[in-house]
Amino acid sequence: MNLPKIPLAEWIEWIEDWLKLNFDPVFKFIKSTIEGMVNGLEFVLLGVPALALIVIFAAIAWYLGKWRMGVFTLVGLFIIQNLGLWDKTMLTLALVLTATIISVVFGVPIGILSARSDRLQKVIQPILDFMQTMPAFVYLLPTVTFFSLGVVPGVISSIIFAIPPTIRLTNLGIRQVPSELIEAADAFGSTPGQKLIKLQLPLAVPTIMAGINQTIMLALSMVVISSMIGAQGVGADVYRAVTQNKTGVGFEAGLAIVILAIILDRLAQNIVKKSK
Amino acid sequence: MAILEAKRLTKIFGSDPKKVIPLLDKGLSKEKILAETNMTVGVNQADFAIEEGQIFVIMGLSGSGKSTLVRLLNRLIEPTLGEVLFRGKDILSMSAEELRQFRRKNVGMVFQKFALFPHRTVIQNIEFGLEVQGINKKERREMAMQALELVGLKGWENSYPEQLSGGMQQRVGLARGLANDPDVLLMDEAFSALDPLIRKDMQDELVELQAKMKKTIVFITHDLNEALRIGDKIALMRDGSIVQIGTPEEILMQPANKYVERFVEDVDLSKVLTASHVMIKPETITLERGPRVALQLMRSRGISNLYVVDKSMKLLGVITAEDAAEAIKTGQSLEEVMLKDVPTLSPDTVINEIFDTISNTKVPISIIDDNGRLKGIVVRGAVLAALSGNNDLEAGDSV
């Protein structure tokens, strides 16, 4: 048997061209929105003097967690500042926060919808699997086609990679609400909307927050890859150090990412605990 | 008119429920239908009518379909066939919105595992049904507080369910069911998860509450003693069908078939039969007759004591043969020698609670009504005979 090869690659490229041709205004809109968000966050984070912001972050960490968390945040951020990576780290933080915010804005409603419909869940599951397992470089290219080089394709790629946990865990959190409680809410004549607002969402909050936490971590893990298509920040430092074989510089930038990751992770976890 | 009525109410679980209906008409058993069609008969053509203010108990072993049946009454489970009439209106023909209104205003529910909302305080749980109706906060808080007081949990309104004991949690469940003042309260094995002592208290309180509020209650239980204690009417279920409907006494004394008979065989009669079942007619005498007449009466009847009453049968005391003879000798009147401290009980006392009194007394226990009138006496022999199932006792049996 000698079947001709399925021209999958050609099809994909054709779709890419077609989208570029017909939906350019949409992509322009998305691009300017994301750019606006990243720039806005960056403006705020860099507008405050570094030392003041370090103290503010440490105070929040202390308030949400234990004193140890506050000390770690204080020392960790001070190290970043001392290494001269403060501005770049804040740029990375702006990128990660933008990707996270957009993931939550879309991910939570999608998760709610898929919790309400088994059919939708069956459609969404494989798409999420696809998004998480497809190598990031593969969708890096088309995002560059649509949004050109810079921070925007980096944010888009981060969202694609990072949004699944928020959707999955929102779906799970709502489905985990015990059926007897749903039955009780029904027995007293709740509408579906009342059930969602008064029962399902409040009980799902811890699970949803765990999903958002994972989303933050995954978004952060994308910063080096994003830097390959022109996103600035500490990720770009790591990438440059690797290509120029500078182990020490790479380690410094890598350490900044790790410190940022630990702080964000603990903060997110403690918000969940506080909300309980 | 009955407040709630079920006609041929049927629920089949499975892929194609309608296919089973002709088989039910033919009278095939639940097992046969399961084997033939792989579908389960949840409830099989239940017919009953519940009167306003009644406690209607649906009882059966697990798997008999009682929990399904109660959920058909407010359509938490959609019936396959039949009718449910609430004050003559078929709830199966209601739209989603009408059904919601019916659930909000007319029917409350209490669940076996309480099903309290863990993220809400006690008072927020109780006002849930009022909240979904859109009643403003001040008003619903007031109504919820009343319900809370009714179940005796005042002061706990700001606690969370997990901070309460099982019995208290179910009181919250009960208050939630009562808060919107529904016409019918559905209680699905509401006390089954509680330990026995608390359970008994809750049963007593429910009966008391019902007497006060005149609610119609549909009560599901697998416990026959519970059914007999609180039920005005009992429907006994087996394999999805109702086997017998009757008052507790009818179920006990005239079982419809062998199944019911076997079911009630192990009933602890001492917890079901009351003093009024076992009391016998006392020999009485009025005060002005004097000790001589009393002694004479006792001799001629061959008994050792008489109950002294006034003209309206109000109990005054007991006179024994020795005291009568003593009075004749010393010239005292009946009033001076009779025992005035006589043990008395109400006709509703269950036999179980008579034992204590009866073992500590020389004279039979007098059964008096709320107005102090003598209705009968209980002798030891009669209690034992009743427990052994023998009901033909005559007055004059030895004490």
Interface residues (C-beta under 8 A of the other chain):
Chain A: P178 E180 L181 E183 A184 A185 D186 A187 F188 G189 S190 T191 Q194 K198 L199 P202 L203
Chain B: N74 L76 L99 R100 Q101 F102 R103 R104 K105 V107 G108 M109 F111 K113 A115 L116 F117 P118 H119 F128 G129 E131 V132 Q133 R176 N180 L186
